[in-house]
């Protein structure tokens, strides 16, 4: 079948979106390709179509567990067999999935980047028939990008063993980051295919105000449909959600401090429309395919245009009119400057954190390689009277320079090992029949449970013995007190993984040249973000497109800067001479004018309908002209 026939059969579409066909053709020719497409541009189709046309399995590397699960489910609904391997799966589950990928009739294997370097995955490379290596969120491999993740560097090493074309996909890459992506992935020939970054249905709006809450409230009340409000801190998320609920808006909050069950439930409630507005940190949204988001509002300045473009781009993926609102004031600029200095603590401070980290866990010099440490940033800072933010960024730089991996908010699953041998087990006088049933289920379900700790599926085991998850945990705890089992309860914690033995003072290579370049790049991105918010001369869309290297652009006509020019033109141009703009909410105009007894001015119309936070379309002036021409409303007063 041709690519178009595959698209029609599995997706029901008659044609590809812009650039999808070119990207697919390059992949089918066996070329390495970097595809840069805006959020909602249809990146998944670009690799799923050639993956279906090729023999073997397409390996898709992505850090987004929610995206993995969604795409596997969507592929299975279309009759395509797909698998996902991610954090939280037991070794047995991973082994089974890899075995199915190697010997079963599967077309797609989704993999989180940290799995690439594991011995288990490496042991399957010789029997996995990989047709394509797909790298989603490819900007994460670039040291100079805004969201670098060290595990992505292992993908470049993968190419040394797997001779398959690479398809790298991202929504946010400047020209320099694009070059770095292709270098890190060892492209045989550099090929970048970009669709335009324009989002004609998305109106960018910036408001310089002291009272941010009222602006957030305006857009939540005025724009029908679901929305996202991004805030920097967890406390602010909870505060804003409470404020919105107090005025009758169905709002919820989401941040990394919530447990896995709460995060999953709130995410589903938002996708189903039970929560209208999600107030969240940037932990929310990645990989969530909800096309009918009508607005995205930012309460705080994002760190970079890349982050802003990706987050704002989650609005209006269905092509309908949507809004991206950013509110800011002088406090934000001062905070942005402070964040920049905190984000890059002095190299001496970073080395001091390195040594204190090892001392905190009692790790001596020349020891510690491979240790995985359950880590509390708060406890560590308290122990050494350190400030949280600079310590956090010191750890992140130690990660960038290859000394450790700092994973935040990791879901650590329950693990169990039966401590007594099988024969002695039957001689133990257990407290209840439930404990007997529990041990029986554990032995039948996890064959290696006498030899080593096994990750168990709490919901499955609880269901088998007819109890709840809390009830199961109580039974496991009781068995551990009787020394029948070794029990490691589930936890939600930060984890630090050490990449080498502890180095002595003065021997910790912190790569000062890389440090300087990263700091300069960070400052440049920060200044570009401040420039976007504070400038009022250039079309907002045009500013963002220019930042990403797209210079052949036109004014969008719908951002606050463009609409400001249109309002200014009203003072000098007769209304009937304005260019036609299409259709707009005539009913709202008629109601507005009727409430004023038919006496109104153009200034009043612009003040009311020119504010996208109230949810009106930007073509209200053209509709007003038609309403006046056909006599529906009286002429305005000057």
Buried (B, 14 or more C-beta within 10 A) or exposed (E): EEBBEBBBEBBEEEEBBEBBBBBBBBBBEEBBBBBBBBBBBBBBBBBBBBBBBBEBBBBBBBBBBBBBBBBBEBBEEEEBBBBBBBBBBBEBEBBBBBEBBBEEEBBBBBBBBBBBEEEEBBEBBEEBEBBBBBBBBBBBBBBBBBBBBBBBBBBBEBBEEBEBBBBBBBBBBBEEBBBBBBEBBBBEEEBBBBBBBBBEBBBBBBBEEEEBBEBBBBBBBBBEBBBBBBBBEBEBBBBBBEBBBEEEBBBBBBBBBBEEEEBEBBBEBBBEEEBBBBBBBBBBBBBBBBEEBBBBBBBBBBBBBBBBBBBBBBBBBEEEBBBBBBBBBEEBBEBBEEBBEBBBBEBEBBBBBBBBBBEBBEBEEEEBEEBEBEBEBEEBBEEEEBEEBBBBBBBBBBBBBBBBBBBBBBBBBBBBBBBBEEEEBEEBEBEEEBBBBBBEBBBEBBEEBBEEBBBBBBEEBBBBBEBEBEBBBEBBEBBBEBEBBBBBBBEBBBBBBBBEBBBEEEEBEBBEEBBEEBBEBBBEBBEBBBEBBEEEEBBBBBBBBBBBBBEEBEBBBBBBBBBBEBBEEBEEEEBEEBEEBEEBBBEBBBEBBEEEEEEBEBBBBBEBBBBBBBBBBBBBBBBBBBBBEEEBBEEBEE
